Amino acid sequence: MKSKIPYAEVIGDPISQSKSPLIHKFWLEKLEIEADYRACHVKPEALEAYVDSRRADELWRGCNVTLPHKLAILNHVSDPGQIRDNIGAMNTVARTEDGELFGTNTDAGGFFSPLAELNLAGADVIVIGAGGAARAVLFALSRIKVGQVTILNRNVLKASALLAHFGLKGQALEHESNLPSAGLLVNASALGMEGQDELDIDLAPLPDDALVYDLVYAPLRTKLLRQAEARGLETIDGLAMLIGQAALAFEIFFDAAPPVEHDDELRKLLIG
């Protein structure tokens, strides 16, 4: 039976691992908003048909976009915030009252939210990966004027191009290269995620006051974070960015701010 209430979705391939439905449903319930949020498995070849079908659905409020669609979705919706030029990847699509679909990116804000109180100006940073999530990370780093940025990626030319695109000084190295010293290390790749290869790196070059931030949230305690904890380094897990970007998207979809006073309860739900 077709839903008679407003709804939003998260799309990807695969999609069963997504925790977005848990997050948005939790907030909808707390705020007593009569709406729904669901996961929708969309294969790459079906992306255009999916977008067309939702454009005609007046109950559809939008969707979060995860792998592998963050780049491809740029070709199917309008881009009023010039996300294509600024970040180069979209993770959120919404529908206006007149049926127009537009995209934006809440990943950059979600990534930065747990770092907002830190002074990272001038700090050297290592970023692992050069995909859609890495683009959001690099965009955020370019806005807080960090120091040298090293990108580790299998495709060094792609990583070098991203440094130039975001106006960042640094270097691109092959994925297996030894780490330089840096105050912040960010894993913006899928390595370490359930069903993917492990991220196997030596953290010895990092100083004792370095911060390790893994965007992977399934599993939550990744091998990278366990290694960092064993060294006594500060860590941030993938739920921080996941909840942060979801909060921005929730406001777009449902025109209401998430109830942050329940964040501890939400985190326990996601871990459980």
N, C-alpha and C positions, 0 to 999 in steps of 0.2 A: 504493500500500500504506500502510495506516495505521501511523503511528509507534508503536513499543512503548516508547519512552523518554519521560521527562518533557520538557515543552517550554513555552516562553513565546513571546510574539509582540509585535509592534508593529502597531497598527492606525491607519489614516487614509485620507484621500481627497484627494489622491493619496498613495501610499506608496512609490513606487519610489525617491524621493530619500533615504529614511531610511538613516542610517548605524548605527542601533541593532543590526541583525543582525551587522554587522562587529564591533562592540564586545563584545557578549555572547558571540558565538562565540569571539572571541579569548580572553576570560577563561575560558570553559568549557574550551577546549583547554589553556591554561596550568595550570589547576587539575586537569586530567584528570577532569572531571566528565562523566559520560555523560548528556548532555541536549542539547536543541536550542533554537534561538531563530530565529524566522522573521518575515518581513513578511507581513501579511495586508491586502489591499485591502478595506475595508469602507465602502460608501457610506452616507450618512446614513439613508436609508430602510431599510437592512439592519442597523442597529446593534442593535436589540432582538433580532432573530433570532440575531445573532452571539453576544450575551451569553447567551441561552438555550441555545445549542448548547454553549458552553464550560462552562456550569454543570454539565452532565451528563458532562463529559469528565474522568475522574479523572487523566489524564496532564497536563492543562493546569495550569500553575502560575500563569498570569496574563498580563497584557499591559501594555505601555506604550501610552499614548493620545496621539495627535497630532492636528493639524488635520483636520477641523473638529469633533472629538468631545469636546473637553475640558469643555465645558459640558453637552452632552446626556447624557454618561455618568453624570452625577449622578443621573439619573432611573431608572437601571437596576441600581444596586448599593447595598449598605448603606454607611453613612458614620459609622463609629465615632469617627473623629477630628474630626467636625464640620467637614469640609473645605468643605461648602457655605456655612456661615456664616462661616468664617475666611478662606478664599481664594476660594471660588466657582468653582473649576475643579479637575478631577482629571486627572492624567496617568499614573496607575498603578492597575491593578486586580489583585487577587490572589484566589486560591481557598483557602479553609480546608480542613482534612481532611474536614469534614462537608459540603462542597459549597457553603458559603456564599461569595458574592462580596462583597468590600469594596473600597472605593477610597481612595486617598490622593494626596498630591501631593509628588513629589520635586523638582519644578522649583525651589521656593523654596530648598531646601538646595543644589541644584546651581548655581543662580545665585550664591549667596553664597560658595561654596567658594573661588573665586579672590580674593575680597575679604576673607577672614577676617582677614588680617594687617594690613589697612589700617584707619586710624582715620577712619571716615566720620561719626562723631557730629557733628551740627551742619552737615554739608556740604550745600550745595544740589544738587539732582539734577534732571535732565531725563529723562523717560521718554517714548518714542515708542510709541504704541499703547495700546489699552485692552481687549485680548482676554484669553484664558486665560493666556498667558505674562506679560502685563503684570500680571495679578492676582497671580501668584506673586512677581514682582519687587517690587510694592508691599507685599505682605505682609512680605517680607524687610526692605525698607527701614523699615517701621513698627517692626520689632523692634530696629533698630540706631540709632533715634532720629536720623535725618538731619534737616537743616534744611528749607528750602522745597522742595517738589516741584512741578515743572511738567510736566503731561501734555500732549503734542501729539497730537491725534486728530481725525479728521474729524467725529466726533460729540462735541461739547463737553459736552453734558449728561451723556452716559455717563461721560466722563472726570471731570467734577465729582463725580458720584455715587461713583466709585471713591475719590476723595480723602476724601470723607466717610466711606465705609465703613471705610477703613483708618485713620481718625483722623489723616490727614496734613494739614499746613498747606501751602498753595500755591495754584496756579491751573491752570485748564484752558484751553488755547488751541487754535485751529484748526490743523490740520496744517501749513498753509503759513506760519504766523506766524514772525517772527524769533525766534531763540533768545535767552533771557536768559543771563546769566553763571551758570555752575554748575561744580562740581568734578567731577561725574560725569554723563555722558550715556549712556543705555541705549536701544538700539533693540530694543524688544520687539514690534515689528510684523513682518509678512511682507515689508515693502518691502525690496528688495534681494535677495530670494531668487530663485533660478532660476525663470523663468516668471511672476514678479511685476514690478510697476513698480519702477524704481529709487528709492532714497531720495535725494532731491536737497535738501540743506540747506546753509546757509552756517555753517561752524564758527567764523567770525571772532570772535563774542562770547565764546567760551570762553577762559578764562585759559590761560597757557602750561603750567600744571601740572595741567590737567584730564585725566581718564581717559575714554576712549571705549570702550564695551563693546557689541559687536554680537552679539545672540543668533543671528543667521542663520549657518548653517554650510555652506550650499550656494548660492553659492560661499563658500569660506572667507575669501578676501581680498575683501571687499565694497567697493563704492565708498566707503561711509562710512569704513571702516578705512583705505583708501588716502588719503582726504582728511586723516584725522587724522594719519597717518604723515607726510604731506607738511608738516604744520604742526609736526611734532616732538612730538606728543602721545603719551602712553602709551596702549596699546590692549590689549584682551582680545577674542579672537575667539570664535566660537560653539562651538568644540570644548570650551572650558573648562566651560561649563554642560552641554553634551551629555554629556560624560564624567562630570561630577559627579552629575547626576541619574540617569544610568544605573547608577552605582556603588551608589546607595541602592536602586534598584529590583532590581538583581542580588541583593543580600542578601535582599530579600523573596522573590524567586522561588526562589532556589537555596540559601538558608541558608548562604552563604559570602561572605566579604569578597573583593572583587576584588584581584588581585595588583598593587598599585600600583607595585611595583618594575619593572614592565614598561611604565609609562606612556609613556616616550619611544618605545618600539617601537610601541605602540598608536597614538600620535599620527602617526608616520611612515606607518603603514598607512592611517590615515584620510585623510591628505593625499594619499597616492599614489592 
